[in-house]
């Protein structure tokens, strides 16, 4: 979108959440979709939470001591995996159309896949 006024990011968003808010609004006009705004805000907050969990993981060992003194995975590892899934689901629920750049990348990928499939088909026919 060109010349779109990006709404002010919701209070409390961190760096990654604000960046996601800005990037989505730069590409898509959501002023007539309040339900999408709610989903986007949740996605932004989830992105910030993932960053906080990643910082915790980065600052400690991946294993901690369990209740019996045994090594166990740090609980943040499970949480970060779950929140990444939540973020992916929220972004999918936004049901945003592909940007021109994404359409171009997908077309290139499809073309390459078809080229490889045709090559394999020729090889199979020629007994290679």
N, C-alpha and C positions, 0 to 999 in steps of 0.2 A: 504494500500500500504506500502511496506517496502522500506526504503532508498530513499524516494522521497525528492527531494530538494524543500522546500517550498519557492515559490517566495516571494519577499519582499512585505509587505502589502502596499497598496496605501497610499500616503501622506494624513494626516489629519484624519486617522481613530483613534477612541478612544479605550479604553480598550476592550469593548464588540465587537466592529467591528474587531479589530485585532485578538481576540480570535476566532471569527467565521471564519475569513479568514484562520487562522492557522489550525483549526479543520477540515475544509472542505478539505484543501489541504493535510492534513495528511492522510485522507482516500481516496481521489480521485485525480487522475492525470488529470489536466485540461489544460495541455500545448498545446493540439491540439484542444481546444475548446474556441477560443477567445470570442465567443458570451456568453459562460457561465461565463467567467471571468468578463464581463461587468455586468451580472446579479448578480454575487457574490459580486462585489464591491458595487453595489446599495443596496444589502441586508445588507452588513456590515455597510454602512452609515445609513441605516434605523434603524438597531439595535442600533447604537450609538444615533440616534435621539430619539428613544424610551427611552433609559436610561436618556437622558437629560430631556425629558418630565416627566418621572417618578420622577426624583429628584425634579422638580417643583411641582408636585402633592404632594409628600411627605412633602414638606416644607410649605404647605399652607392648609387651610381648603378645603374640597371638594366643598363647596359652597362659592360663592363670591356675591357681590351686583351687581344687574343688573342696567340698565339705569334708572329705576324708583325706585331704592332702594330695590327692591325685591330680595330675595335669589335665585340665579340660580347656576347651576352646573359650576364648574371651566372649562373654555374653553379647558384646557389641557386634560381633561378627554375625550372629543370627539376626540381630535387630537391623543391621545395615542391609542385609539381604532382603528381609521382609519389607523394609521401607523402599528399597529400590523397586521391588515388585509393585508396591502401592503407587509409587511415582509413575511407573510405566502404565498402570491401569488408569490413573487420573489423566495422563496425557492422551491415552487412547480414547477415553470418554469425551475429551474435548472434540474429537472427530474433526480435526482441522484438515482442510484440503492441503495437498502437497503444494509447496512453492514451486516456481518455475525451475529453480536449481535442482530440487529434489526430483521433479519429473524428468529432467535431463539425465540425472544420475541413474534413475531407474531404467530409463530407456537404454542407456549405455550398457547397463548390467544385463538386461534382457537380450540385447543384441549379442553380447559376448557369450551368454549362455547358449543362444541359438547357434552361434558360430561353432562353439565347441561340440554341441550335439550333432551338427551336420558333419563335422570332421570325424567324430567317432562312428557315425553311420557309414561314411565312406570307407573308413578303415575296416569296419566289420564286413562290409560287402566284398572288400578286397582280401579278406582273410588275414588281416594283420593283427 
